[in-house]
Amino acid sequence: MVRSALVRVLPYALIGGLAAWLFHAATRIDFHRRADTLGPDVWPKLILGLVLAICAYEILRALFSPQWRGGAAGVLQEMVARTEQAHPDAAEPAAPKSPGMLLGGIALTALYVWVISRLGFVLATAPYVFAFITLGGYRRWMVNAAVSVVGTLVMMFFFMKVVYVSLPIGQEPFAQVTFALMRLMGIR
């Protein structure tokens, strides 16, 4: 009984111990703190704190839950088994709809990588997302346009304002569009 409990808890204890050590290391990140901005220590500590919380939950679950099945692998196996029982024909993986769609997606992505530094994140990403959705077969044009524009602006705001990742602004005159959007969103 004690040995099986140790076997169930050991992986979570090891990962949790490593996460605790890394969290301690993240508290020692030295930087010049600016008012009203997150420091470079916030995201590592947040992620490591979540890892610690998950490990603590799994340790408690492994020790005190009589129905413990072995962590995420057990959950995924159970989901697959239920799906196969409900839909026996769905057990086979679906083949891609067409090689043309696959090649089109690859070509679109290659073009996106080539133009993003020239046009900037916003002017390259919105048409890329629109074309990708369209290539996938979704033909509600206004929905495609709204998802492309709103999704791109949300990603720009999140990456530049929340996470502090600089995105390509583009070359002139396209950079002016990026600067105008940054001013509108309050991004410095």
N, CA and C of each residue as an Amber inpcrd file, in Angstrom:
protein
   564
   0.8250000  -1.2010000   0.0000000   0.0000000   0.0000000   0.0000000
   0.8630000   1.2570000   0.0000000   1.8260000   1.3150000   0.9300000
   2.6960000   2.4910000   1.0180000   3.5610000   2.6010000  -0.2220000
   4.0510000   1.4410000  -0.7250000   4.9050000   1.4570000  -1.9170000
   4.1290000   1.9260000  -3.1470000   2.8940000   1.4650000  -3.3050000
   2.0980000   1.8910000  -4.4590000   1.7590000   3.3760000  -4.3740000
   1.5440000   3.8770000  -3.1540000   1.2910000   5.3130000  -2.9890000
   2.5290000   6.1120000  -3.3740000   3.7100000   5.6200000  -2.9950000
   4.9520000   6.2980000  -3.3620000   5.1400000   6.3130000  -4.8750000
   4.8420000   5.2070000  -5.5210000   4.9780000   5.1210000  -6.9750000
   4.0330000   6.1040000  -7.6600000   2.8150000   6.2360000  -7.1500000
   1.8400000   7.1590000  -7.7420000   2.2410000   8.6070000  -7.5230000
   2.8380000   8.9110000  -6.3880000   3.1460000  10.2910000  -6.0100000
   4.4960000  10.7650000  -6.5480000   5.4280000   9.8570000  -6.7450000
   6.8030000  10.2110000  -7.0790000   6.9470000  11.1400000  -8.2940000
   6.3040000  10.8640000  -9.4320000   6.4860000  11.7790000 -10.5740000
   6.0290000  13.2040000 -10.2600000   4.9000000  13.3370000  -9.5710000
   4.3840000  14.6630000  -9.2350000   5.2830000  15.3550000  -8.2100000
   5.8340000  14.5880000  -7.2870000   6.7340000  15.1640000  -6.2880000
   8.0210000  15.6510000  -6.9520000   8.5490000  14.8780000  -7.9080000
   9.7640000  15.2910000  -8.6050000   9.5340000  16.5560000  -9.4320000
   8.4610000  16.5670000 -10.2030000   8.1480000  17.7470000 -11.0220000
   7.8640000  18.9500000 -10.1170000   7.1030000  18.7300000  -9.0480000
   6.8060000  19.8120000  -8.1120000   8.0580000  20.3420000  -7.4410000
   8.9770000  19.4570000  -7.0730000  10.2360000  19.8960000  -6.4760000
  11.0600000  20.7250000  -7.4470000  11.1280000  20.2860000  -8.6920000
  11.8450000  21.0490000  -9.7140000  11.1760000  22.4070000  -9.9300000
   9.8500000  22.4250000  -9.9920000   9.1210000  23.6830000 -10.1750000
   9.3480000  24.6200000  -8.9960000   9.4010000  24.0800000  -7.7770000
   9.6480000  24.9180000  -6.5960000  11.0450000  25.5160000  -6.6560000
  12.0240000  24.7160000  -7.0730000  13.3900000  25.2300000  -7.1900000
  13.4660000  26.3200000  -8.2580000  12.8280000  26.0940000  -9.4120000
  12.8170000  27.1040000 -10.4740000  12.0500000  28.3580000 -10.0460000
  10.9760000  28.1870000  -9.2770000  10.2270000  29.3430000  -8.7650000
  11.1380000  30.1820000  -7.8660000  11.8860000  29.5120000  -6.9900000
  12.8330000  30.2260000  -6.1290000  13.8630000  30.9730000  -6.9780000
  14.3590000  30.3230000  -8.0310000  15.3220000  30.9760000  -8.9230000
  14.6910000  32.1880000  -9.6080000  13.4060000  32.0880000  -9.9640000
  12.7210000  33.2070000 -10.6290000  12.5270000  34.3880000  -9.6840000
  12.4770000  34.1330000  -8.3870000  12.3470000  35.2540000  -7.4400000
  13.6440000  36.0410000  -7.3330000  14.7080000  35.4830000  -7.8490000
  16.0080000  36.1430000  -7.7700000  16.3820000  36.8270000  -9.0730000
  15.4540000  36.9290000 -10.0310000  15.7250000  37.6300000 -11.2850000
  15.9040000  39.1040000 -10.9630000  17.0440000  39.6580000 -11.3530000
  17.3710000  41.0490000 -11.0490000  17.0470000  41.9110000 -12.2730000
  16.2460000  42.9310000 -12.0770000  15.8910000  43.8250000 -13.1750000
  15.4910000  45.1740000 -12.5950000  15.4720000  46.1750000 -13.4550000
  15.0460000  47.5150000 -13.0490000  13.5220000  47.5820000 -13.1620000
  12.8400000  47.7110000 -12.0180000  11.3840000  47.7090000 -11.9830000
  10.8520000  49.0670000 -12.4410000   9.9030000  49.0340000 -13.3950000
   9.2350000  50.2400000 -13.8720000   7.8100000  50.2510000 -13.3560000
   7.3050000  51.4310000 -13.0700000   5.9320000  51.5530000 -12.5660000
   4.9370000  51.1340000 -13.6540000   3.8550000  50.5000000 -13.2320000
   2.7440000  50.1040000 -14.1120000   3.1370000  49.1210000 -15.2090000
   4.2060000  48.3600000 -15.0060000   4.5580000  47.3250000 -15.9720000
   4.9080000  46.0440000 -15.2220000   4.6680000  44.9390000 -15.8810000
   5.0530000  43.6560000 -15.3230000   6.5310000  43.4330000 -15.5820000
   7.1940000  42.8400000 -14.6370000   8.6020000  42.5440000 -14.8120000
   8.8000000  41.2220000 -15.5290000  10.0470000  40.9110000 -15.8910000
  10.3200000  39.6500000 -16.5840000  10.1740000  38.4330000 -15.6770000
   9.9650000  38.6600000 -14.3840000   9.8110000  37.5450000 -13.4510000
   8.3740000  37.0530000 -13.3340000   7.4090000  37.8190000 -13.8320000
   5.9950000  37.5010000 -13.6150000   5.5780000  36.2200000 -14.3270000
   5.8650000  36.0970000 -15.6150000   5.3730000  34.9520000 -16.3810000
   6.0140000  33.6450000 -15.9420000   7.3410000  33.5970000 -15.7180000
   7.8780000  32.3220000 -15.2100000   7.2790000  31.9330000 -13.8680000
   7.1070000  32.8990000 -12.9690000   6.5410000  32.5740000 -11.6560000
   5.0880000  32.1340000 -11.7750000   4.3330000  32.7470000 -12.6620000
   2.9400000  32.3600000 -12.8600000   2.8460000  30.9200000 -13.3680000
   3.6320000  30.5870000 -14.3720000   3.5960000  29.2440000 -14.9370000
   4.0730000  28.2130000 -13.9110000   5.1470000  28.5310000 -13.2110000
   5.6570000  27.5900000 -12.2080000   4.6880000  27.4410000 -11.0440000
   4.0010000  28.5200000 -10.6690000   2.9810000  28.4290000  -9.6290000
   1.8470000  27.5050000 -10.0500000   1.4560000  27.5800000 -11.3140000
   0.4170000  26.6780000 -11.8260000   0.9010000  25.2270000 -11.8260000
   2.1580000  25.0050000 -12.1970000   2.7190000  23.6490000 -12.1600000
   2.7030000  23.1180000 -10.7310000   3.0930000  23.9540000  -9.7760000
   3.0760000  23.5460000  -8.3700000   1.6610000  23.1980000  -7.9090000
   0.6890000  24.0140000  -8.3000000  -0.6980000  23.7500000  -7.9060000
  -1.2040000  22.4320000  -8.5000000  -0.8790000  22.1760000  -9.7620000
  -1.3090000  20.9340000 -10.4010000  -0.6440000  19.7330000  -9.7340000
   0.6540000  19.8520000  -9.4370000   1.3520000  18.7410000  -8.7780000
   0.7630000  18.4760000  -7.3930000   0.4810000  19.5220000  -6.6410000
  -0.1180000  19.3350000  -5.3120000  -1.4840000  18.6640000  -5.4320000
  -2.2880000  19.0920000  -6.3990000  -3.5990000  18.4840000  -6.6160000
  -3.4630000  17.0030000  -6.9630000  -2.5500000  16.6810000  -7.8760000
  -2.3840000  15.2850000  -8.2900000  -1.8420000  14.4210000  -7.1540000
  -0.9610000  14.9810000  -6.3270000  -0.4560000  14.2130000  -5.1800000
  -1.6010000  13.9040000  -4.2250000  -2.4090000  14.9090000  -3.9060000
  -3.5480000  14.6880000  -3.0050000  -4.5480000  13.7130000  -3.6100000
  -4.7750000  13.8320000  -4.8940000  -5.7150000  12.9380000  -5.5700000
  -5.1860000  11.5100000  -5.5740000  -3.8940000  11.3500000  -5.8120000
  -3.3060000  10.0040000  -5.8350000  -3.3320000   9.3600000  -4.4600000
  -3.1910000  10.1670000  -3.4120000  -3.1630000   9.6120000  -2.0610000
  -4.5480000   9.3420000  -1.4850000  -5.5040000  10.1990000  -1.8090000
  -6.7940000  10.1260000  -1.1170000  -7.9880000   9.7460000  -1.9780000
  -7.8230000   9.6440000  -3.2920000  -8.9540000   9.2890000  -4.1370000
  -8.9570000   7.7940000  -4.4130000 -10.0410000   7.1200000  -4.0680000
 -10.0930000   5.6800000  -4.3310000 -10.2430000   5.3630000  -5.8160000
 -10.6410000   6.3350000  -6.6100000 -10.8800000   6.0940000  -8.0310000
  -9.7380000   6.6010000  -8.9040000  -8.5740000   6.8020000  -8.3070000
  -7.4430000   7.3300000  -9.0670000  -7.0560000   6.3410000 -10.1540000
  -6.9250000   6.8120000 -11.3940000  -6.6620000   5.9210000 -12.5260000
  -5.2650000   6.0890000 -13.1060000  -4.4810000   6.9680000 -12.5810000
  -3.1290000   7.0770000 -13.1050000  -2.8580000   8.3660000 -13.8360000
  -3.5380000   9.4220000 -13.5130000  -3.2140000  10.7280000 -14.0740000
  -3.8270000  10.9610000 -15.4350000  -3.1870000  11.8280000 -16.1850000
  -3.7330000  12.2820000 -17.4590000  -3.8310000  11.1450000 -18.4660000
  -2.8720000  10.2250000 -18.4510000  -2.9360000   9.1190000 -19.4040000
  -4.2220000   8.3270000 -19.2100000  -4.6100000   8.0920000 -17.9630000
  -5.8460000   7.3750000 -17.6920000  -7.0610000   8.1370000 -18.1870000
  -7.0510000   9.4470000 -18.0150000  -8.1720000  10.2760000 -18.4730000
  -8.2700000  10.2300000 -19.9830000  -7.1380000  10.3890000 -20.6680000
  -7.1600000  10.3700000 -22.1300000  -7.5720000   9.0040000 -22.6640000
  -7.0830000   7.9460000 -22.0470000  -7.4640000   6.6070000 -22.4850000
  -8.9610000   6.3810000 -22.2980000  -9.4900000   6.8710000 -21.1970000
 -10.9180000   6.7200000 -20.9330000 -11.7430000   7.5000000 -21.9610000
 -11.2890000   8.7130000 -22.3240000 -12.0100000   9.5040000 -23.3220000
 -12.0000000   8.8130000 -24.6730000 -10.8680000   8.2650000 -25.0670000
 -10.7750000   7.5520000 -26.3450000 -11.6790000   6.3320000 -26.3360000
 -11.6820000   5.5830000 -25.2320000 -12.5250000   4.3810000 -25.1390000
 -13.9960000   4.7500000 -25.2540000 -14.4120000   5.8320000 -24.5710000
 -15.8230000   6.2520000 -24.6530000 -16.1780000   6.6760000 -26.0700000
 -15.2730000   7.3920000 -26.7460000 -15.5370000   7.8320000 -28.1180000
 -15.6640000   6.6410000 -29.0500000 -14.7830000   5.6580000 -28.8780000
 -14.8460000   4.4690000 -29.7360000 -16.1210000   3.6770000 -29.5060000
 -16.6130000   3.6360000 -28.2700000 -17.8570000   2.9300000 -27.9860000
 -19.0440000   3.6700000 -28.5950000 -19.0420000   4.9880000 -28.5000000
 -20.1680000   5.7730000 -29.0110000 -20.1780000   5.8310000 -30.5370000
 -18.9940000   5.8990000 -31.1460000 -18.8780000   6.0200000 -32.5970000
 -17.8300000   5.0240000 -33.0990000 -18.2100000   3.7780000 -33.3300000
 -17.2230000   2.7640000 -33.7380000 -16.5050000   3.1110000 -35.0370000
 -17.1980000   3.7970000 -35.9590000 -16.5630000   4.1510000 -37.2250000
 -15.5830000   5.3130000 -37.0840000 -15.6020000   6.0260000 -35.9570000
 -14.7060000   7.1680000 -35.7450000 -13.3480000   6.7410000 -35.2150000
 -13.1460000   5.4520000 -34.9950000 -11.8750000   4.9800000 -34.4510000
 -10.7410000   5.1560000 -35.4560000 -11.0570000   5.1310000 -36.7540000
 -10.0340000   5.3280000 -37.7750000  -9.7830000   6.8220000 -37.9440000
  -8.5110000   7.2430000 -38.0090000  -8.2310000   8.6660000 -38.2120000
  -8.7120000   9.1140000 -39.5840000  -9.2460000  10.3100000 -39.6230000
  -9.7430000  10.8510000 -40.8810000  -8.5780000  11.2920000 -41.7590000
  -8.6790000  10.9870000 -43.0440000  -7.6490000  11.4160000 -43.9840000
  -7.8570000  12.8940000 -44.3000000  -6.7970000  13.5950000 -44.6470000
  -6.9730000  14.9970000 -45.0260000  -7.9470000  15.1090000 -46.1960000
  -8.7040000  16.2240000 -46.2430000  -9.7130000  16.3750000 -47.2880000
  -9.0870000  16.3740000 -48.6690000  -7.9860000  17.0830000 -48.8060000
  -7.3240000  17.0790000 -50.1030000  -5.8870000  17.5380000 -49.9480000
  -5.0250000  16.9800000 -50.7720000  -3.6360000  17.4470000 -50.7360000
  -3.5260000  18.9130000 -51.1550000  -4.4850000  19.3680000 -51.9600000
  -4.4830000  20.7710000 -52.3850000  -4.6560000  21.7220000 -51.2090000
  -5.5250000  21.3450000 -50.2620000  -5.7020000  22.1790000 -49.0710000
  -4.4060000  22.2260000 -48.2590000  -3.7700000  21.0830000 -48.1240000
  -2.5150000  21.0090000 -47.3800000  -1.4470000  21.8700000 -48.0510000
  -1.2870000  21.7140000 -49.3530000  -0.2940000  22.5090000 -50.0750000
  -0.6480000  23.9940000 -50.0520000  -1.9310000  24.3030000 -50.1340000
  -2.3620000  25.7020000 -50.0410000  -2.0320000  26.3020000 -48.6850000
  -2.2520000  25.5290000 -47.6130000  -1.9150000  26.0030000 -46.2710000
  -0.4250000  26.2350000 -46.1070000   0.3700000  25.3390000 -46.6640000
   1.8270000  25.5050000 -46.6080000   2.2480000  26.7460000 -47.3900000
   1.6760000  26.9360000 -48.5840000   2.0120000  28.1020000 -49.4050000
   1.5900000  29.3970000 -48.7140000   0.3780000  29.4040000 -48.1200000
  -0.0740000  30.5980000 -47.3930000   0.8600000  30.9390000 -46.2370000
   1.2710000  29.9350000 -45.5060000   2.1520000  30.1590000 -44.3660000
   3.5140000  30.6590000 -44.8230000   4.0430000  30.1010000 -45.9080000
   5.3360000  30.5650000 -46.4440000   5.2190000  32.0240000 -46.9030000
   4.1300000  32.3590000 -47.5650000   3.9110000  33.7460000 -47.9930000
   3.8010000  34.6760000 -46.7850000   3.1110000  34.2420000 -45.7540000
   2.9570000  35.0330000 -44.5180000   4.3130000  35.3200000 -43.8900000
   5.1530000  34.3090000 -43.8070000   6.4850000  34.4870000 -43.2310000
   7.2970000  35.4680000 -44.0720000   7.1130000  35.4340000 -45.3720000
   7.8630000  36.3180000 -46.2650000   7.3950000  37.7700000 -46.1650000
   6.0820000  38.0070000 -45.9880000   5.5690000  39.3850000 -46.0160000
   5.4430000  40.0420000 -44.6430000   5.5040000  39.2900000 -43.5620000
   5.2360000  39.8890000 -42.2530000   6.2440000  40.9830000 -41.8950000
   7.4950000  40.8230000 -42.2740000   8.4810000  41.8580000 -41.9460000
   8.2880000  43.1070000 -42.7990000   7.6890000  42.9810000 -43.9560000
   7.4480000  44.1340000 -44.8280000   6.1560000  44.8650000 -44.4510000
   5.0830000  44.0890000 -44.2440000   3.7840000  44.7010000 -43.9700000
   3.5440000  44.9580000 -42.4880000   4.1900000  44.2120000 -41.6230000
   3.9370000  44.3130000 -40.1980000   2.9410000  43.2470000 -39.7640000
   2.8410000  43.0480000 -38.4520000   2.0090000  41.9790000 -37.9070000
   0.5460000  42.1140000 -38.3210000  -0.0290000  43.2860000 -38.1280000
  -1.4680000  43.4520000 -38.3660000  -1.8110000  43.2930000 -39.8440000
  -1.0900000  43.9870000 -40.7070000  -1.4220000  43.9550000 -42.1280000
  -1.0870000  42.6220000 -42.7940000  -0.2590000  41.8190000 -42.1690000
   0.0320000  40.4930000 -42.7130000  -0.8620000  39.4250000 -42.0870000
  -1.1450000  39.5520000 -40.7930000  -1.8660000  38.4880000 -40.0850000
  -3.3470000  38.4540000 -40.4280000  -3.9950000  39.6020000 -40.4920000
  -5.4420000  39.6090000 -40.7770000  -5.7540000  38.9470000 -42.1270000
  -5.0730000  39.3010000 -43.2240000  -5.3600000  38.5980000 -44.4830000
  -4.9590000  37.1210000 -44.4480000  -3.8920000  36.8180000 -43.7200000
  -3.4620000  35.4130000 -43.6000000  -4.5470000  34.5790000 -42.9250000
  -5.0710000  35.0780000 -41.8150000  -6.1130000  34.3420000 -41.0960000
  -7.3640000  34.2190000 -41.9740000  -7.7330000  35.3050000 -42.6540000
  -8.8970000  35.2790000 -43.5520000  -8.7120000  34.2240000 -44.6450000
  -7.5450000  34.2340000 -45.2950000  -7.2860000  33.2790000 -46.3760000
  -7.2400000  31.8460000 -45.8520000  -6.6920000  31.6500000 -44.6540000
  -6.5940000  30.3090000 -44.0900000  -7.9810000  29.7520000 -43.7600000
  -8.8290000  30.6020000 -43.1840000 -10.2010000  30.1730000 -42.8760000
 -10.9420000  29.8380000 -44.1720000 -10.7670000  30.6780000 -45.1860000
 -11.4260000  30.4610000 -46.4720000 -10.9170000  29.1810000 -47.1240000
  -9.6180000  28.9740000 -47.0850000  -9.0360000  27.7560000 -47.6470000
  -9.5930000  26.5090000 -46.9580000  -9.8810000  26.6310000 -45.6600000
 -10.4550000  25.5150000 -44.9180000 -11.8950000  25.2130000 -45.2800000
 -12.5280000  26.0860000 -46.0590000 -13.8670000  25.8050000 -46.5520000
 -14.9790000  26.6110000 -45.9040000 -14.6500000  27.5170000 -44.9910000
 -15.6850000  28.3180000 -44.3500000 -15.9750000  29.5130000 -45.2430000
 -17.2230000  29.6690000 -45.6820000 -17.5550000  30.6680000 -46.7040000
 -18.4770000  31.7880000 -46.2300000 -18.5480000  32.0280000 -44.9520000
 -19.3390000  33.1740000 -44.4680000 -18.3740000  34.3480000 -44.3820000
 -18.3550000  35.1640000 -45.4390000 -17.3180000  36.1740000 -45.6470000
 -17.2550000  37.1990000 -44.5300000 -18.3930000  37.6310000 -44.0290000
 -18.3810000  38.6540000 -42.9660000 -17.8450000  38.0630000 -41.6640000
 -18.1870000  36.8190000 -41.3880000 -17.6650000  36.1510000 -40.1930000
 -16.1540000  35.9630000 -40.3370000 -15.7080000  35.5330000 -41.5290000
 -14.2730000  35.3960000 -41.7800000 -13.5430000  36.7170000 -41.5340000
 -14.1030000  37.7890000 -42.0800000 -13.4600000  39.1050000 -41.9330000
 -13.4320000  39.5450000 -40.4760000 -14.5390000  39.3600000 -39.7720000
 -14.5990000  39.7770000 -38.3650000 -13.6160000  38.9670000 -37.5170000
 -13.5850000  37.6680000 -37.7150000 -12.6600000  36.8210000 -36.9510000
 -11.2170000  37.2140000 -37.2580000 -10.9220000  37.4690000 -38.5160000
  -9.5600000  37.8230000 -38.9080000  -9.1160000  39.1380000 -38.2880000
  -9.9390000  40.1640000 -38.3960000  -9.5580000  41.4910000 -37.9020000
  -9.5640000  41.5230000 -36.3760000 -10.6570000  41.0720000 -35.7710000
 -10.7490000  41.1110000 -34.3070000  -9.6970000  40.1900000 -33.6820000
  -9.5210000  38.9950000 -34.2370000  -8.5130000  38.0740000 -33.7190000
  -7.1130000  38.6500000 -33.8010000  -6.7950000  39.2900000 -34.9080000
  -5.4760000  39.8990000 -35.0750000  -5.2650000  41.0260000 -34.0720000
  -6.2760000  41.8730000 -33.8940000  -6.1460000  42.9810000 -32.9410000
  -6.0450000  42.4810000 -31.5020000  -6.7870000  41.4380000 -31.1660000
  -6.6980000  40.8670000 -29.8150000  -5.3090000  40.2830000 -29.5930000
  -4.7880000  39.5570000 -30.5910000  -3.4330000  39.0090000 -30.4500000
  -2.3990000  40.1210000 -30.3180000  -2.5500000  41.1810000 -31.1130000
  -1.6140000  42.3080000 -31.0270000  -1.6540000  42.9230000 -29.6340000
  -2.8450000  43.1670000 -29.1230000  -2.9750000  43.7530000 -27.7920000
  -2.3680000  42.8380000 -26.7340000  -2.7040000  41.5610000 -26.7930000
  -2.2090000  40.6140000 -25.7890000  -0.6810000  40.5330000 -25.8150000
  -0.1200000  40.3430000 -26.9990000   1.3270000  40.1680000 -27.0760000
   2.0850000  41.4540000 -26.7480000   1.6060000  42.5900000 -27.2320000
   2.3700000  43.8260000 -27.0430000   2.0740000  44.5230000 -25.7220000
   0.8650000  44.4450000 -25.2230000   0.4870000  45.1750000 -24.0070000
   0.5760000  44.3050000 -22.7540000   0.2170000  43.0410000 -22.8610000
   0.1790000  42.1690000 -21.6770000   1.4890000  41.4020000 -21.5110000
   1.9480000  40.7650000 -22.5700000   3.1170000  39.9020000 -22.4780000
   4.4080000  40.6460000 -22.8130000   4.3220000  41.8090000 -23.4230000
   5.4760000  42.6270000 -23.8070000   6.3710000  41.9350000 -24.8310000
   5.7490000  41.3810000 -25.8500000   6.4940000  40.8080000 -26.9620000
   6.3980000  41.8020000 -28.1070000   7.5400000  42.1620000 -28.6580000
   7.4850000  43.0890000 -29.7910000   7.1690000  42.3070000 -31.0550000
   6.2260000  42.8100000 -31.8020000   5.8130000  42.1940000 -33.0580000
   6.3470000  43.0380000 -34.2070000   6.4930000  42.4510000 -35.3910000
   6.9830000  43.2350000 -36.5270000   6.0480000  44.4050000 -36.8390000
   6.6160000  45.6040000 -36.9470000   5.7880000  46.7830000 -37.2430000
   5.6950000  47.0410000 -38.7320000   6.5810000  46.4830000 -39.5210000
   6.5600000  46.6580000 -40.9600000   7.4560000  47.7950000 -41.4070000
   7.6120000  47.8750000 -42.7120000   8.4100000  48.9370000 -43.3050000
   7.4870000  50.0820000 -43.6760000   8.0580000  51.2680000 -43.8600000
   7.2470000  52.4190000 -44.2630000   6.6330000  52.1410000 -45.6270000
   5.4610000  52.5570000 -45.9010000   4.4910000  53.3230000 -45.1280000
   3.6080000  52.4550000 -44.2320000   3.8050000  51.1220000 -44.2770000
   2.9480000  50.2050000 -43.5210000   3.1310000  50.3520000 -42.0100000
   4.3120000  50.7660000 -41.5950000   4.5780000  50.9300000 -40.1620000
   3.6510000  51.9670000 -39.5400000   3.2000000  52.9350000 -40.3240000
   2.3080000  53.9750000 -39.7950000   0.9720000  53.3910000 -39.3430000
   0.5080000  52.3480000 -40.0280000  -0.7300000  51.6770000 -39.6100000
  -0.5210000  51.0310000 -38.2420000   0.6140000  50.3550000 -38.0770000
   0.9160000  49.7150000 -36.7990000   1.0290000  50.7490000 -35.6890000
   1.7220000  51.8530000 -35.9410000   1.8730000  52.8970000 -34.9220000
   0.5270000  53.5140000 -34.5440000  -0.3430000  53.7180000 -35.5320000
  -1.6700000  54.2880000 -35.2560000  -2.4900000  53.3320000 -34.3740000
  -2.4430000  52.0400000 -34.6880000  -3.1790000  51.0530000 -33.8750000
  -2.5920000  50.9630000 -32.4640000  -1.2870000  51.0590000 -32.3570000
  -0.6590000  51.0260000 -31.0330000  -1.1100000  52.2230000 -30.1920000
  -1.1840000  53.4020000 -30.8210000  -1.6760000  54.5870000 -30.0820000
  -3.1240000  54.3990000 -29.6610000  -3.9600000  53.8720000 -30.5450000
  -5.3760000  53.6400000 -30.2150000  -5.5430000  52.6520000 -29.0740000
  -4.6840000  51.6460000 -29.0030000  -4.7860000  50.6170000 -27.9740000
  -4.0080000  50.9570000 -26.7070000  -3.3050000  52.0770000 -26.7210000
  -2.5440000  52.4620000 -25.5300000  -1.2780000  51.6540000 -25.3400000
  -0.7100000  51.1850000 -26.4290000   0.5240000  50.4080000 -26.3710000
   1.6910000  51.3550000 -26.6130000   2.6750000  51.3030000 -25.7060000
   3.8550000  52.1740000 -25.8640000   4.9520000  51.4450000 -26.5480000
